[in-house]
């Protein structure tokens, strides 16, 4: 088996592609300052890219703000939606009186299964 080994090159260790004739895109470096831990993070973007005002801090995961010179950007959170809870989604489908009626039906069914009530018929939800 040793006499059949590949000779002359290490597999996957080096690339055959060269960087001759490759023109790299212009780049610009931007600094983000973390609001929680105060650390600075330097990120490189394309020179013509739209740079976001906020970035996630690499060390603590908090919101880091773009710093240009001595000024720190203020993010615009006006178009963000508040998260909807299960209760909010339930109220979109049913009203409070409907929910109270369903609760009474289910309580009657549970009481009937326990033997607390006289009726034993099942009520569908």
C-alpha positions in Angstrom: 0.0 0.0 0.0 2.9 2.4 0.7 4.2 2.1 -2.8 0.9 3.5 -4.2 1.1 6.8 -2.3 0.7 10.1 -4.2 4.0 11.8 -4.8 5.0 15.3 -5.5 2.2 17.2 -3.7 0.5 17.3 -0.4 -3.2 16.9 -0.9 -5.3 19.9 0.1 -2.3 21.7 1.8 -1.8 24.4 -0.8 -3.8 26.0 -3.5 -2.9 26.0 -7.2 -4.7 29.3 -7.7 -2.6 32.4 -7.8 -3.5 36.0 -7.1 -1.8 37.3 -10.3 -4.1 39.8 -12.0 -6.6 40.0 -9.2 -7.8 43.5 -8.3 -9.2 43.7 -4.8 -12.2 45.9 -4.1 -11.6 49.1 -2.1 -12.2 48.6 1.6 -12.9 50.8 4.6 -12.6 50.1 8.3 -15.3 51.1 10.7 -15.3 51.0 14.5 -18.2 49.9 16.7 -18.4 50.8 20.4 -20.3 48.4 22.6 -22.9 50.0 24.9 -22.6 47.3 27.5 -18.9 46.5 28.0 -17.3 49.5 26.2 -15.1 47.5 23.9 -14.3 48.7 20.4 -14.7 46.3 17.5 -13.1 47.2 14.1 -14.8 45.8 11.1 -13.9 46.0 7.4 -16.5 46.6 4.8 -16.4 47.4 1.1 -15.9 51.1 0.5 -19.3 51.6 -1.2 -21.3 49.3 1.1 -24.1 50.5 3.3 -22.7 50.3 6.8 -25.2 49.4 9.6 -25.5 51.7 12.6 -25.5 48.8 15.0 -23.5 45.6 15.3 -23.5 42.7 17.8 -20.5 42.9 20.2 -18.2 40.0 19.8 -17.4 39.7 23.5 -20.7 40.2 25.3 -23.4 40.1 22.5 -24.9 43.5 23.4 -25.6 46.2 20.8 -22.5 48.1 19.6 -22.9 51.5 17.9 -21.0 52.8 14.9 -18.4 55.4 15.9 -17.3 58.0 13.3 -14.7 60.3 14.7 -15.8 61.3 18.1 -19.5 60.9 17.5 -21.4 57.7 18.1 -24.4 56.9 15.9 -27.9 56.7 17.4 -29.9 53.8 16.1 -33.5 54.3 14.9 -35.7 51.7 16.6 -39.0 53.4 15.5 -39.9 50.8 12.8 -39.3 47.7 15.0 -42.4 45.8 16.1 -43.0 44.8 19.6 -43.0 41.0 20.1 -46.4 39.4 20.3 -47.2 37.1 23.1 -49.4 34.0 23.0 -52.1 36.0 24.8 -52.0 38.7 22.1 -52.4 36.1 19.3 -55.2 34.4 21.2 -57.1 37.7 21.5 -56.8 38.2 17.8 -58.8 35.0 17.3 -61.3 35.1 20.1 -63.0 37.6 22.4 -63.0 37.5 26.2 -66.7 36.2 26.5 -65.8 33.4 24.0 -62.8 32.5 26.1 -64.8 32.5 29.3 -67.4 30.2 27.7 -64.6 27.8 26.6 -63.1 27.8 30.0 -66.5 26.9 31.6 -67.0 24.1 29.1 -63.5 22.7 29.8 -64.0 23.0 33.6 -67.3 21.2 33.4 -65.6 18.4 31.3 -62.8 18.1 33.9 -65.2 18.0 36.8 -67.2 15.4 35.0 -64.2 13.2 34.5 -63.3 13.5 38.2 -66.8 12.5 39.2 -67.6 15.9 40.7 -70.5 16.6 38.3 -73.5 14.5 37.3 -72.9 14.6 33.5 -70.3 12.5 31.9 -70.7 13.5 28.3 -67.6 14.8 26.5 -67.5 18.4 25.3 -65.3 19.2 22.3 -62.9 22.1 22.4 
